[in-house]
Amino acid sequence: MSAFVYPARFSTGRDGRVLVEFVDLPRVATDGKDLREAAEEAMDALGSDLSIRLSHHEDIPASSPARKGQRLVPVPLWLAPKLALYLAMREQSVNNSELARRLGVHEKVVRRMLDPAHATKAEKIQSALEVLGKRFIVAVENAA
């Protein structure tokens, strides 16, 4: 099972702002005036970086386990299903046309499912994942 969370280091700078640096995504960093704002900004920065990678058909780095002093930042809900589909397609070497054929839809529909800027209904992505032998599950955990 894949969890769409990435570990990050949260630290307080000299100016009192909370800095966030992602362990697995060294070019992604952000900050906030306090922990709450830094966490929100971290999720936004993570979503931005991963959506650019998805748009450019780049590799999506695997998430490492969080170590002591690190926090897990979730991938935004609008992006996680699209990433799950993208990763499942890459894992099985299934291109857009092949997935479209399996779903009985036009290839343009699959392109939209993978487009971070397109608001795709979750049910469509769930159906596509099922065709690939995957299931998308949303879980809620207690905050640490």
C-alpha positions as CSV (number, residue, x, y, z in Angstrom):
1,M,0.0,0.0,0.0
2,S,1.3,3.5,-0.9
3,A,0.8,6.4,1.5
4,F,0.9,9.8,-0.1
5,V,2.9,11.6,2.6
6,Y,6.4,13.0,2.6
7,P,8.7,13.6,5.6
8,A,9.9,17.1,6.3
9,R,12.1,18.9,8.8
10,F,10.4,21.8,10.6
11,S,12.7,24.2,12.3
12,T,12.5,27.7,13.7
13,G,14.7,30.4,12.1
14,R,16.3,33.3,13.8
15,D,13.4,35.5,12.8
16,G,10.9,33.2,14.5
17,R,9.4,31.8,11.3
18,V,9.0,28.1,10.9
19,L,11.1,26.7,8.1
20,V,10.1,23.5,6.2
21,E,12.5,21.3,4.2
22,F,11.5,18.1,2.5
23,V,13.8,15.1,3.0
24,D,13.0,13.4,-0.3
25,L,12.5,16.6,-2.4
26,P,15.6,18.8,-1.8
27,R,14.4,21.6,-4.1
28,V,11.2,22.0,-2.1
29,A,11.2,24.3,0.9
30,T,8.8,26.8,2.4
31,D,8.0,28.6,5.7
32,G,5.3,30.1,7.8
33,K,4.8,32.5,10.6
34,D,3.9,29.6,13.0
35,L,3.6,25.8,12.9
36,R,0.1,25.8,11.5
37,E,0.8,28.2,8.7
38,A,4.1,26.3,7.9
39,A,2.2,23.0,7.7
40,E,-0.3,24.6,5.3
41,E,2.4,26.1,3.2
42,A,4.3,22.8,3.2
43,M,1.3,20.9,1.8
44,D,0.9,23.6,-0.9
45,A,4.6,23.5,-1.8
46,L,4.5,19.7,-2.0
47,G,1.4,19.8,-4.2
48,S,3.0,22.3,-6.5
49,D,6.3,20.3,-6.9
50,L,4.5,17.0,-7.5
51,S,2.0,18.4,-9.9
52,I,4.8,19.9,-12.0
53,R,6.6,16.5,-12.0
54,L,3.3,14.9,-13.1
55,S,2.7,17.4,-15.8
56,H,6.2,16.9,-17.2
57,H,5.9,13.1,-17.0
58,E,8.8,12.9,-14.6
59,D,9.6,10.4,-11.9
60,I,7.8,10.9,-8.6
61,P,10.3,10.3,-5.8
62,A,9.3,7.6,-3.3
63,S,8.6,8.8,0.2
64,S,11.0,7.7,2.9
65,P,9.8,6.9,6.4
66,A,9.9,9.8,8.8
67,R,12.8,9.9,11.3
68,K,13.0,11.4,14.7
69,G,12.2,15.1,14.5
70,Q,10.5,15.0,11.2
71,R,6.8,15.4,10.4
72,L,4.8,13.7,7.6
73,V,3.2,16.2,5.1
74,P,0.3,14.8,3.1
75,V,-0.1,15.2,-0.6
76,P,-3.1,17.5,-1.2
77,L,-6.3,15.6,-1.7
78,W,-6.9,17.1,-5.2
79,L,-3.6,15.6,-6.4
80,A,-3.2,12.2,-4.5
81,P,-5.6,10.2,-6.7
82,K,-4.0,11.5,-9.9
83,L,-0.6,10.5,-8.6
84,A,-1.9,7.1,-7.6
85,L,-3.1,6.6,-11.2
86,Y,0.1,7.9,-12.7
87,L,2.3,5.7,-10.6
88,A,0.1,2.6,-11.3
89,M,0.3,3.2,-15.0
90,R,4.1,3.6,-14.9
91,E,4.4,0.5,-12.7
92,Q,2.5,-1.6,-15.2
93,S,3.9,0.2,-18.3
94,V,0.4,1.2,-19.4
95,N,0.2,4.3,-21.6
96,N,-2.8,6.6,-21.9
97,S,-4.1,4.9,-25.1
98,E,-4.0,1.4,-23.5
99,L,-5.8,2.6,-20.4
100,A,-8.4,4.4,-22.5
101,R,-9.0,1.2,-24.4
102,R,-9.4,-0.8,-21.2
103,L,-11.9,1.8,-19.9
104,G,-13.7,2.2,-23.2
105,V,-13.1,5.9,-23.4
106,H,-11.3,8.3,-25.6
107,E,-7.6,8.9,-24.8
108,K,-8.4,12.5,-24.1
109,V,-10.3,11.4,-21.0
110,V,-7.2,9.7,-19.6
111,R,-5.1,12.7,-20.3
112,R,-7.6,14.8,-18.3
113,M,-7.5,12.4,-15.4
114,L,-3.7,12.9,-15.2
115,D,-3.8,16.6,-15.7
116,P,-3.3,18.4,-12.3
117,A,-5.2,21.4,-13.5
118,H,-8.3,19.4,-14.5
119,A,-10.9,18.7,-11.9
120,T,-11.6,15.0,-12.4
121,K,-14.3,13.2,-10.5
122,A,-12.8,10.8,-7.9
123,E,-15.1,8.0,-9.2
124,K,-13.4,8.2,-12.7
125,I,-10.0,7.8,-11.2
126,Q,-11.2,5.0,-8.9
127,S,-12.5,3.2,-11.9
128,A,-9.3,3.6,-13.8
129,L,-7.3,2.3,-10.8
130,E,-9.6,-0.7,-10.5
131,V,-8.9,-1.6,-14.2
132,L,-5.2,-1.6,-13.2
133,G,-5.9,-3.8,-10.2
134,K,-5.6,-1.0,-7.6
135,R,-7.9,0.5,-5.1
136,F,-7.8,4.0,-3.7
137,I,-8.5,4.3,0.0
138,V,-8.8,7.4,2.1
139,A,-7.8,7.0,5.7
140,V,-8.1,9.3,8.7
141,E,-5.5,9.0,11.5
142,N,-5.1,10.8,14.8
143,A,-2.7,13.7,14.6
144,A,0.6,13.2,16.5
